[in-house]
Amino acid sequence: MGNSSSKVPDWQSSYARERKAFKLQNLFHSISTCKEAPGELQKHRTQSKVGSDEIVLPRFIFIYLCVSSHKCGNNPSFRGEVKIKAAREASASAVPQISCDVRAGKITNVEFIVKCPPGCQDPRYHVYGADVYASYSSVCGAAVHSGVLDNSGGKILVRKVAGQSGYKGSYSNGVQSLSLPRWRESFVISEGKPQKGVTYPSSLTYSSSKSPAAKAGKWETARADQSPPVPGTAAQPVTVTQAPGTTAIEAAHTTLPKPSPSAGSTASGLRPQPAGQRSKDLGEPALWKPESVLLDAGFVPKEELSTQSLEPASQGDPSCKVDLSFLIDGSSSIGKRRFRIQKQFLTDVAQTLDIGPAGPLMGVVQYGDNPATQFNLKTHMNSQDVKAAIEKISQRGGFLFLPGRAISFVTKNFFSKFNGNRGGAPNVAVVMVDGWPTDKVEEASRLARESGINIFFITIEGASENEKQYMLEPNFANKAVCRTNGFYSLTVQNWFSLHKTVQPLVKRVCDTDRLACSKTCLNSADIGFVIDGSSSVGTSNFRTVLQFVANLSREFEISDTDTRIGAMQYTYEQRLEFGFDEYSTKSDVLNAIKRVGYWSGGTSTGAAIHYALEQLFKKSKPNKRKLMILITDGRSYDDIRIPAMLAHHKGVITYAIGVAWAAQDELDIVATHPARDHAFFVDEFDNLYKVVPKVIQNICTEFNSQPRN
């Protein structure tokens, strides 16, 4: 009487094993001799059975044996089919998917491709920096900010790079990134196209078990026989492996165990398994990678829990937003002791200033024979880092003492956008002088002032009356500073009294309203164009006049706080084309000029000047230079003398540009005195472009010749 649960006779088991071995031998023989095409081999692979036993050859062994076979290697059709199978296998490999809130710092892989979901263009996914992002940023949020992805999501390539100081925030592609003074690690993003010869991970390794995938949903109930984590065990990275077609949330549900209640009561989040402990859900020991320690060294747990703790204690004092350069004496003649006192002075200044992205920024140039930048404006973003950098400065030495050369160096190199110059912040250079210079500073300082740099001089132990005969420029400080009213010069009797200068200097440097040299000939005017639109000009020539107006405007720094542009057109009547407060960017101004339409009519220049004073310059800012640039091609039908005198009386500097039939005597009356510097004439409209550099040069020459007191 048969029993279904009876044991299989030994002879049947032996027969099954022999049949299985025979089938396996035939399968390997077919592969090694390449008697069958890969499709047939695959069929063999899946159909070689003995009873319920199936001979399954792992795919990587299957391909390896085929490719390594000499005969297969010489069989083009076979090789081609193998390549197709390998390509299909590669294309089927999973690209890890992450959620919008995954931060790059949580992923220990150095380079990887991931897929972002839709909807990451959201302010709750914080991004820090631009182009190069701090690793505390949302990976997908940064991808949208950079323009690599739009809000619909997609694949991206992420590469980790070194940390840096001064991550600048910006608004781009619907994402507002934030500023950050420094972070230990950065990353860059590009399109999700694999680079040739690079293998990318199909799963990501996270620096803690609180993986973003895990946070998305509830955990499965832990198995009863699963051991809880040991309290106090150091957290190790956990590899989250996602199957093709699964989401990050699904991967979390299927791969990571839930801690026991006792473990949950002692920790705010999930603890990973200790390294090497087998997880019965995963079936594999937790993986550990050395780069996780390198990338996350110094990671403060509180910073993982809150974005607010990432923000610096201070963004800097906004009432003292200046770009500041100190030129310190590093020549051998100063000696080591005085050099240390000089460094201590800089440290005290850095401590007093609240340095930060929204406040003052500070850099140092050391000079002697030749100047050199110790650190620039964007190197350090808080007072503590600046102090630490000052401590590391070593004396360069040198026999000469050349502050004039140092000022030229700062003018040409230091205050550049590349070195952190912010444009809207006043530029200040503080020159420290021991005794007196061994070169001339006047010419170098003049060029610095004309570039918008506010020069301060601190003279320590200056020359006595008897020593002044040895000086190249006895009155060097007054020849160098921005103004000669004493505001920009500080004299210190001896080095031991230098510390008393810290507070007075900081107070003056931060008094941005008095930093007069920040204003240059190109960024400190309200310029009103008065354009003749009479019938004698004609449509074609009128477009040439507008091009002349655009060429002049293009030379100035245009913004709400810099130079502003307005324009009006006149015939017998007058029309305001746009006022000073309508456009605050150069591109907007140039587009507005293009849109001005030709009017046609008579020529009433006197009435036009009066209209410009009432409609344009009445709305000029008090601290702006008022420049009127009038362009006409003929004699006026009305009186111009009284309106011209009124313009001069109101402080409006007038440039008169005459073309073709314009009367030279009228140009001289309209133009500000001396007429030779403010009145220009060309015989035809096509020559107007030649006047542009002359007008700009005269505007700047006049501006720079103002008394410095």
Protein Blocks (a to p, Z undefined) as FASTA:
>chain_A
ZZfkbccdfklmmmmmmmmmmmmmmmmmmmmnopacfklmmmmmmmmcghjbccdddfkl
mmmmmmmpmklmmmmklmmmmmmmmmmmmmmpccddddfklcfklpmbfbdcddddehia
cfklccedehiacfkbcfklmmmmnomacfkopadddddddddehiacddeehiacdddf
bdfbdcddddfbdcehiacdfbdcdfbfkbfklmmmccddddfklccddehiacdddddd
ddehiafklmmmmmpccddfklmmmpcbdcdddehiacfklopacdddfklmmmmgoiaf
klmmpmklmpcfbgbjfklcccddddddfbfklojmlmmmmmmmmmmmmmmpccdfklcc
ddddddffbgcdfbdfklpgcfklmmmmmmmpccebjjbdcfklmmmmmmmmmmpfknop
ahjaccddddddehiafbdfklmmmmmmmnopacddddehiadfklmmmpfblmlmmmmm
mbfnhmmpccdfbfklmmmmmmmmmmmmmmmmlmmmlpcfklmcccdddddfbfklomml
mmmmmmmmmmmmmmpccdfklccdddddddfbccdfbdfklpccfklmmmmmmmpccfbp
addfklmmmmmmmmmmmmpcfkbccddddddfbdcfbdfklmmmmmmmnopacddddehj
acfklmmmmpccdfklmgccdfbfklmmmmmmmmmmmmmmmmmmpccZZ
